[in-house]
Amino acid sequence: MNGSDNATLQGYDNTQRVLYGFQLYYTPLLVFLGTVGNALSVFVFFATKLRKLSSSYYLSALAISDTGFLIALFISWLNLIDVNLFNMPGICQLTVYLTQVCSFLSVWFVVAFTVERFIAVRYPLKRPSMCTVTRAKLVLSALTLFTLSMCSPYLFISAPQWRPNPADSNSTLLVCSLVDHWMDLATTLNYIDFVVTLLIPFCLIVVLNTLISKTVWRLARVRRSMTNSGKSEVNNIGPVGVKRPILARSQSKQASSSQTKVTEMLLVVSSVFICLNLPSYVIRVWVFVNEAIQTETVSEIVILQHYFNLLFNTNFGINFALYCVSGQNFRRALISLFCPRMRKRQDTTQVTVVSEYTRSAGSLYRRRTVTLNNGSWRDNHELLPITK
């Protein structure tokens, strides 16, 4: 073995040690913070006004499936501290099954709420009838039942197997892995999993996100032009001639703004999902296409797979942070839930939206001031004598 080979081997060993240390401390931190964040997300979605939104059900289901994956990840991580729970009969099969089910559901829950947002943005007139809580529950139930049945083979094709001990060639270890005589079925399932959890959902998410982004950008441009024209209209008409359609325009703008905020948050969630999952799937595709990997490149591929897998695992514990950063409605709901004073302040806050003047009999003008009180409209009427 020459000097360059020794340097390569030493570099590989150093990289393995860094990777081992990172997994040893990062994984339990991710599991803890991710589980707490997912639990808080579900609590916020169902304990506040957000429970009236169908998107809250999709995101709550996503948080539950992500938590299931983190639990399975923690069980397998215990091997690093010599707690061989993952390699025990029964625990091995259930952990592999839970991993497959939760990773599949997380992908398709993202697809489901992306499809819903696409309908809400591109076909706003159909949103009240199609993007409902009842429909969301039906979609989630159907996806869950399908996934539980589709992943059931993993309950018997995986089991603790005796494998050679890498540290001692004269001994063996009991390792949770695929059963040898089910290897052909496992390969077939691997290809199916590759199609239904990578190719189809990733193509759908990318295409739908592109269409949603284009629509949101176009609507924002139209809204800006309408706002500018409305301002110029008010300036030209003056305070005595403000037209009645301004009220309807203000209400429409409120609803449109709320839908835009939800859409922007879900765009961030699905986009981060793609960014964190794509490297892991790309290296997986590369291994599939190049089955005859050269011996000298095996170590590099293994290291890349481990690093990309860390990104993949991060996706299951990061959504709460994404909601807090990109979801204004979520932040408000979270604050109101844990800060009763601010919640009370929001409930009693009144915001004047529009004042209009109309000519009545004689020299009187009727003034109608419309205010927003805790999300509901209230009209105040008063007669003001105005002399000519």
N, C-alpha and C positions, 0 to 999 in steps of 0.2 A: 504494500500500500504506500503510495507516494505522499508527498507533503500536501498536495492539493486535496487528495482524498481525505487525509486526516483533518484538514481545515474544514472541509465540507461536513464530515461526520461530527466534528465538534460544534459547528454552527447549528446543525440539526439538533444535537442534544441540548444546546442552550435554548433553542426555540421551543423545544418540548418542555423544558423546565418552566419557561415563561408562560407557556400555554397552560400547563398544569396549575401553576400558581394563580393564574387569572381565573381559571375555572373553579378552583378551590374556594376563592373568596367572592367572585362576582356572581356565581350562580345562586348561592343562598340569599345574597342581597337582592338579586332580581326577583327570586321567588317571594321573598317577604314583602318587598315594596310593591311588586306587581299584584300580589293577592290582596293586600290592603287597598291598593288603588282600585282594583276591580270591584271589591266589595263596596267601597265608597261610591263608585259610579252607579252600581245597581241601586244603592240607597237613594242617591240623588234623583235618578230617573223615576223611581216609583214613589218617593215621599214628597215630591214637589209637583208643580203644575206641568212639568215635562212629561208626566205619565199620560197626558192626553194626546201626545204625539206618537204616531206609529213608529217613527225612527227611534224613539226611546226603547221600544221593545227589541228592535234589532240590535241596538248597542248593548242592552242588558244581556241578551242572549250571547253576544260576542264576549262580554266580560265573563260570563259563567263558563263558556267553553275555554277561554284563555286560562282561567283559574284551574280548570281540570288538567290542562296541559302542564301548567306550572307544578301541580301536585305530582304528576308523573315524572316530570323533570327532577324534582327534589328526591324522589325515591331512587332514581338512577344515580343521582349525585352522591347519595350516601355511600356508594362503593368507594369514593375517593377517600373517605375517612374510615374505611374498613368496617362499614356496617352493610353486610351483604343481604339486605332485605330484598333488593331487586332480583337476586338470583334464586330466591326461594320458590318452590313450586306453588302455583296459584297466583302469587304476587307478580311473578314474571309475566304470565299470560295477561292478567288484568292490566298491568302497567303498559304493556305493548298495545293492548286493545284501546285503553284510554288515550294513549298518545295518538293513535291513528284516528280515532273518532273525533277528538278535540281539534286536531290540526285540520281535518277535513271540514268540520263544521265552521271553524274560524274563517277559512277561505270562502266558503259559500255564504256565510252570514255577511261578509263584506260585499260579495257579489249581490246579495239580496237587497241590502240597503242602497247600493249603488244604482241598481235597477229602479228602485223606488224613487230615488232622487232624480233620476233621468226622466221618469214619468212626471214628477212634480214640476220639473223645470221646463221640459219641452211641451208638455200638455197640461197647463195649469187648470184648464176647465175640467179635466178628468181627475185631478188630484183629490177633491173631496169624496169622490165615489170609489176611487181605486186605492188611494194611500190611506187606508183606515186601520184602526187598531185590530179589528176583527180579521181583516185580511193578513195583517202582519202575524197574528197568532197562528193562522192556518198555514202560512208559508213556513214559519219556524217549526211547527209541529211536523209538517211533511218532511222537511229537510232532516230533522232529528231522527224520525223513524226510519227514513231511507238510509241514513248514515249508520245507525245502530245495526241494521240488518246487513248492509254492504260490508262492513268491517268485521263481521262475526267470524270469518275464517281465521283471523289473527288469534283467536282464542285457542286454536288447536295446532296451528302451524308454528307457533313459538313455544318454547319450553326450556328449562334449564338443561344444558348439555355439557358433557365433560370435554374440555378443550385443553390443549397443551399450555402449560404455564410459561409465559414469555420470559419470566425471571429465572426459571429452572426447567431445563429441557427434560429432566427426568421425572417431572411431576405434572399433574393435571389440575385444572380448576373447573368448578361448576359455574358455567356462564349462561346467562339468559340469551338465547339466540334462536335462529330458525332451525326447526327440526330437519335433519338431513333428507329424509325420504319425502318431505313436502317441498323440496327446493324448487321443483318445476312449477308448482302452484304459486309459490312465493314470488318467483320471477314474473309469472303472468300478472299477479296482483300488483307487482311493482310497476309494470308497464301501464296497467289501468290507472293506478294512483298517479302516475306521471301525467297522464292525459287529463284526468278529472280534477286534479288539484294544482296543475300547472298550466297546461296549454289552454284549456277552455276558460277557466276563471281569469287568468292573466290577460288573455285577449279581450274578454268582456270588460274587465275593469279599465284597461287602457283605452279602449274605444269609447266606452260610456263616459269616462272622465274627460276625454277630449271633447266630446259633444256637449257635455254639461258645462265645461269651462267656456266654450265658444258661446253658448247660450247666455250664461251669466254675464260674460263680457259685453255681449250685444245688448242685453237688458239694462245693464249699468249705463251704457252709453245713451240708450233711449231715455232712461230716467233722468240723467243729467241734462239732456236737452229739454225734457219736459219741465224740469225744475227751473231752468233758465228762462224758458218761455213763460212759465207761471209768474216768475218774479217781474219780468218785464210787463206782463199783463196787469199785475197789481199796481205797478208804478204808473202805468198809463191811465188806468181807470180811476185810481184814487180811493180813499177810505170809504166814500159813500156808495161806491158801485161794485164792491167785491162780489163776485158771482157765486151762486150757490154750488156749482160743481166743485169748488175748491175743497169743500168738506169731503165729498166722495173721493176726491183725489188724495186727500190726506189719509183717509182710512185705507185706501188701496195701497198707498205707499208704506203704511205701517205693516200691513200683512205681507207685502212683497219684501220689505226689509227683514222681517222675521224669517221668512222662507230662505232668503239669501244667506242669512247667518247660519242656519242649519246646513244648507248646502255647502257653504265654505268649510265648515267643520268636518263634514263627512268627506269632502274632497281631500282634506289634509290627512284624515285617517286612512283612506284607501291608498293615497299616494305614498305615505310612509310605509304602509303594509307592503306595497310593491318593492320599494327600495330595500327594505330589510329582508324580504324573502327571495328576491331575484338572485343575489349572489349564490345562495345555497343551491337554488335550482339550476343555475347556470353550470356550476361545477358538477352537479349531478348529471346534467345532460352531456357534459363533456366526457364524463366517465362512461356513460352509456354508449356514446358514439365511438369512443376509443377504448374498446374493451381490452385490446392488447397493449397495455401501457408498458413503456420501457421501465426496466427495473430501477434505473437511476432516478426516475421521476416519481416513483411511488411515494417517497417520503414527502416531497413537495406537495403532492396532491392531498395526502392525508392531513398535512398541516393546514392547507387552504380550506379543506372541508371542515376542520375543527373551528377555525376562525369564522368562516361563513356561518357555521352552525350557531355560534354565539350571537351573531346578528339575527339569525332566524329565531332564536329563543327570546331575544330582546323584544321582538314584536308582540309577544304575549303578555308583557308586563309594562308597556309604555303608554297604553291608550289613555289612562287617566291623566297623565301629563299633557297629552295632545288635546284632550277635551278642555283642560284648564287654559292652555295657551291659545287655542284657536276657537273655542266655543264661548261666545259672549253670554248666550243664554244659560249655558252650563255653569259658568262662573257666577252669574247672578243667583241661580238656583242654589248653588253650593254655599254662597255667602248668606243668603236668606235663611238657609237651613240651620246654619251653625251660629248666626248672629241675629237673634230675635229682634234687637233694636233696629237694625237696618231693614229687617223684614217689615216691621211695623211702620218705619219711615216710608218704605216703598208703597205700602198699602194705603197710606194717608196722603201721599203726594198727588197733587193736582197739577196738570199741565194744560195751559190754554192752547188749543190747537188752531182755532180760527174764529174770527169775529166777522159777521156780515151785517150789512145795513140794507133794509128794503123800505121803499116808500109806502106809507099807509095813508089813511084819509087825512085831509087837511095838511097841516104842517108837521105831522108827527112821523117819526121813523122808529121802526121796531128793531131793536138790537138783539141778536141771538149769539150768545157766547157758548161755544161748545168746548167742554173740558174733558180731559182723560183722567179718570179716577180709578186706579188699580185695574187698568185694562178695560174698563167699561165706560161708555159714552154717557154724558149727562148734559142736558140742555138747560140753560138759564135764560129766561125771557124778561125783558124790562122795556118799558115805554119811555122814550126820551123825547121831550119836546125840543124841537129845533126850529129856530126862526129863520126865515129866509133873509 
